[in-house]
Amino acid sequence: MTDFFDRYDKEPNKEELRKTSYQYFNDKYIKTPFQNYWIIEQTERFKAKALRFFMPGRVYTYQYNPAGADSLDFYDKRPMVYIIGEYVSKSSGKHIVQGVNLNFLPEKVKAKFIDTAYRIFGDAYKVADEMSDEDRMVSMMQINSLVTNWYFMSLNFDKNAKIGLSFAVRNYEIKRILNPVLIEVEDFEMIPYFVPKEMMGLPIGGIYALYLKNRIEILQNSERRNKDANRALQAQKKFKKPGGN
């Protein structure tokens, strides 16, 4: 798993994979996601359907119609989201799932994202993949504290991988999510080649151009936030409780 970006970079048939990936994901995860795609295949998505939560560190796709759509510069009616976590908004009381919409990232950046996820959570994905082969499912809740830790995520995906996470991070109101489907680990390596076709407000090329235009500033802002967070952490470590040594 950890050599994914190298395999992607050396892949000689990228154009062919771009042509086939949309049809593959459309058939398996969008049109009839809960019918067998192959005679013998993994069935994690069937089991995940019964859960009442989105698993952190996993990728889902679903239909989505955002509130106030007319006021948005662009949005995705069929996001492909790497889940960070769920929370209830203190201001609105709405139940929200937060994640990284991989559709907003250019192909090579998506490949780097998947590669980074493999590198930091590879053991968990390996177990999930093996259990799925045995017709079992693991929630991977053990990585929940890491994906919800913005300092950790920013350090790995921004400082190290130079992705610029905040461009693609979105909050989705759960009651507006329709037909969520888990993308199985065995298909992660096809995600970069998937070209979304349900963008509203801007064509996908325009969204990629906007990302590239703002990427450097996003990374600089991320670096400043990380330095501030690290200074606060060091100050906290120096603080001694009354009576402490």
Summary of the structure (lengths in Angstrom):
residues: 245
radius of gyration: 18.9
end to end distance: 45.3
largest distance: 67.1
contacts: 679
relative contact order: 0.19
helix: 53%
strand: 16%
